[in-house]
Amino acid sequence: MKCEEAEVLLHALLDDELDAGHARDIEMHVATCKRCAAQLRDYRDMRGALAAADLRFAAPTDLRRRIDARLPAPVVGQVNRRSLLKGFAGGVGLSSAVAAGLLVAIIRTDQDGRIKSDLVSAHLRSLQADHLTDVLSTDQHTVKPWFNGRLDVAPPVVDLTAQGFTLIGGRLDYLDGKAVAALVYRRRVHVINLFAHQDLSIRASGTSMETVQGFNIRQWKSHGFGLWAVSDLNADELEDFGRKFEIAQH
């Protein structure tokens, strides 16, 4: 593991967000790297200082009085017990629905964040020696069958050499604790990792492009698969790769 990859994973290690394999890898790296070990200690010290500090703020006592003074006073005789209870029940139901919606949004956001962090980590890990491919071939008819028996469904594999994106091979990798297919393409000196999985669905319709920790990520859905292309290739060329991949599937 290189320091660049370790820096991405240090916070995830502190938050217990790594699977056992990734946690072991980074702990082994930190044990032999003084720079990353010092950074990890700094993060732990910072977390301890924040936890120990009294960061709570008590609002002034007259704040409630000022808020109450601005609220309209209830009209006597217009509120009975039944309407009050009905309103309370409705408020509780609405609050529960809002809370449930917020919880779902938080869970989805957290999962998206984990997946994107895993994408960058997997891409960085693949650039290390002997980590890029498990099956080395420019032939799509060799790469696709290799995944049979290793995944429930083999991923889509297309040959884009004529369009300037050379298929190198493929490997098994992991996103959010699930085994996924990683197809590897090359554009000049740039490596493109295309991750594909059926269960890790992408909720947003259409496609999206964003930059995460200096790497461009294009994500989209196709033929029941969630697909993520990750590279240090510029966004326009990665978008071009994604479009050509989609066209080649049809």
Rosetta blueprint (number, residue, H / E / L):
1 M L
2 K L
3 C H
4 E H
5 E H
6 A H
7 E H
8 V H
9 L H
10 L H
11 H H
12 A H
13 L H
14 L H
15 D L
16 D L
17 E L
18 L L
19 D L
20 A H
21 G H
22 H H
23 A H
24 R H
25 D H
26 I H
27 E H
28 M H
29 H H
30 V H
31 A H
32 T H
33 C L
34 K H
35 R H
36 C H
37 A H
38 A H
39 Q H
40 L H
41 R H
42 D H
43 Y H
44 R H
45 D H
46 M H
47 R H
48 G H
49 A H
50 L H
51 A H
52 A H
53 A L
54 D L
55 L L
56 R L
57 F L
58 A L
59 A L
60 P L
61 T L
62 D H
63 L H
64 R H
65 R H
66 R H
67 I H
68 D H
69 A H
70 R H
71 L L
72 P L
73 A L
74 P L
75 V L
76 V L
77 G L
78 Q L
79 V L
80 N L
81 R H
82 R H
83 S H
84 L H
85 L H
86 K H
87 G H
88 F H
89 A H
90 G H
91 G H
92 V H
93 G H
94 L H
95 S H
96 S H
97 A H
98 V H
99 A H
100 A H
101 G H
102 L H
103 L H
104 V H
105 A H
106 I H
107 I H
108 R H
109 T H
110 D H
111 Q H
112 D H
113 G H
114 R H
115 I H
116 K H
117 S H
118 D H
119 L H
120 V H
121 S H
122 A H
123 H H
124 L H
125 R H
126 S H
127 L L
128 Q L
129 A L
130 D L
131 H L
132 L L
133 T L
134 D L
135 V E
136 L E
137 S L
138 T L
139 D L
140 Q H
141 H H
142 T H
143 V H
144 K H
145 P H
146 W H
147 F L
148 N E
149 G L
150 R L
151 L E
152 D L
153 V L
154 A L
155 P L
156 P L
157 V L
158 V L
159 D L
160 L E
161 T H
162 A H
163 Q H
164 G L
165 F E
166 T E
167 L E
168 I E
169 G E
170 G E
171 R E
172 L E
173 D E
174 Y E
175 L E
176 D L
177 G L
178 K E
179 A E
180 V E
181 A E
182 A E
183 L E
184 V E
185 Y E
186 R E
187 R E
188 R L
189 V L
190 H E
191 V E
192 I E
193 N E
194 L E
195 F E
196 A E
197 H E
198 Q L
199 D L
200 L L
201 S L
202 I L
203 R L
204 A L
205 S L
206 G L
207 T L
208 S E
209 M E
210 E E
211 T E
212 V E
213 Q L
214 G L
215 F E
216 N E
217 I E
218 R E
219 Q E
220 W E
221 K E
222 S E
223 H L
224 G L
225 F E
226 G E
227 L E
228 W E
229 A E
230 V E
231 S E
232 D L
233 L L
234 N L
235 A H
236 D H
237 E H
238 L H
239 E H
240 D H
241 F H
242 G H
243 R H
244 K H
245 F H
246 E H
247 I H
248 A H
249 Q H
250 H L
